[in-house]
Amino acid sequence: MAFGVNNITILGNLTRDPELRFTPTGTAVASFGLAVNRSIQNKTSGEWESQVDFFNVTAWYKLAENCAESLSKGDRVLVSGRLSQDSWESKEGQKRSTVRIIANVVAPSLEFASCKLEKNPRAEEGVSAGNTQNGGSIEEVDFSDEDIPF
């Protein structure tokens, strides 16, 4: 069976502050709206008209927590993820559906703003370059140019 591709990347402005919730098992989930403005030319009048598309975005886990902490209504962000369709039946028996974006990446647009990144500590144990917590140490490796294979 062949699989399809489900990727979306959009740039827009938050329509509301991210709402952070937690599932019963403690998993963080944040949701926010995104407005994407675009212009189209009216073929009859030749004038440019502004149109807006609205998207609901959902982020999970640490990304959700970071979105809730860092973003607010009006912020311009780039969102990359996949589309997800939810279907249900209303109380009146009508079938309903909606499409939302499940975010893999949410990043500020630096087109009209600047930001300072504050990296979160990594969840994994061990030693990384420049980090000697947990009693680890970093050894210097001594090698000569003759050891390099090129």
PESUL-V649232 format. One record per helix or strand. SS is the DSSP state (H for helix, E for strand). FROM is the first residue (numbers start at 1). TO is the last residue. Records with the same first field share a line. If there is no record, write none. Layout:
SS->FROM-TO ; FROM-TO
//
This chain:
E->8-14 ; 19-22 ; 28-41 ; 48-60 ; 76-89 ; 95-108
H->61-70 ; 133-135 ; 145-147
//
